[in-house]
Amino acid sequence: MTGSPLLANLIEALRCLPGVGGKSAQRMAFHLLERERERGLKLADALREAMQRIGHCSRCRNFSEEPVCTICASASRDRHLLCVVESPVDLAAIEQATGYRGQYFVLMGRLSPLDGLGPQELGLDRLGERLAEGEVEELILATNPTVEGEATAHYLAQLARAAGIRPTRLAHGVPLGGELEYVDRGTLAHAFGSRSAVE
């Protein structure tokens, strides 16, 4: 449709991004070519370098250019706390929104046999080795409150208990500032069932 094989390749390449369909990819490609050629070249260089140089931390599996990421290498982080998240974006959200100063383990997914994601794909053997080192006292389960996320949290809790480590789960329920009449039924039922004592 474009008359240019290079343009067609660019549009198709942009479609690999989440939420980008054919029309959005076409708009992006035309915008880069019409108005942002210099920035487009900068983007291409940044993409190439990132794809070639960013790997995974050998300790937590987060994205890192070094064998051990800055969080794992930091002496100021509490090594007794280990927070397990599904993805690097979850780690970033916790870092930005909380004062958490412990360490992390990134699963790069959640248990999902239908998608071919089992304990080995999530690096749970490496997590088990970390728990066996004896430093971790609390394993914070910060998987998403989906069916797969809950199953993953349950599996991780069993792994922690087997290693003599206390597992904890992030609280789920009514959002701060939310009104009960607007909270969906599933969230409200979970919050009601998980209520805690007021001290």
Buried (B, 14 or more C-beta within 10 A) or exposed (E): EEEEEEBBEBBEEBEEEEEBEEEBBBEBBBEBBEEEEEEBEEEEEEEEEEEEEEEBBEBBBBBBEEEEBEBBEEEEBEBEBBBBBBBBEBBEEBEEEEEBEBBBBBBBBBBBEEEEBEBEBBBBEBBBEBBEEEBBBBBBBBBBBEEBBBBBBBBBBEBBEEBEBEBBBBEEBBEEEEEEEEBEEEBBEBBEEEEEEEE
